[in-house]
Amino acid sequence: MKKGLILASFGTTHIDTREKAIENIEKAIADHFPDVNCLRCFTSRIVVKRIKENEGISIFNEKEAIQALLDSGIQEEDIYIQPLHMI
């Protein structure tokens, strides 16, 4: 049974920070769980909007990420969310 993991962070519009921090963590998790469908989501709607406007990149928010996993056939009870928020 396929599982889905949503890697949720606030997000950032700074490309270098996104690469060094968020993408490195996402890659490490995805490499550790190769049989799990890992998706990125940003919880900041403003960050998602600015990235789309400035870079042309679409990033899921948490609701869209859940729906994408459901649409891919993963059952609701097999979807997990790992927050990457830092205090």
HELIX and SHEET records of a PDB file:
HELIX    1   1 ILE A   15  THR A   17  1                                   3    
HELIX    2   2 ARG A   18  GLU A   23  3                                   6    
HELIX    3   3 ASN A   24  HIS A   32  1                                   9    
HELIX    4   4 ARG A   45  GLU A   55  1                                  11    
HELIX    5   5 GLU A   62  ASP A   71  1                                  10    
HELIX    6   6 GLU A   76  ASP A   78  5                                   3    
SHEET    1   A 3 VAL A  36  PHE A  42  0                                        
SHEET    2   A 3 LYS A   3  SER A   9  1                                        
SHEET    3   A 3 ILE A  79  PRO A  83  1                                        
END                                                                             
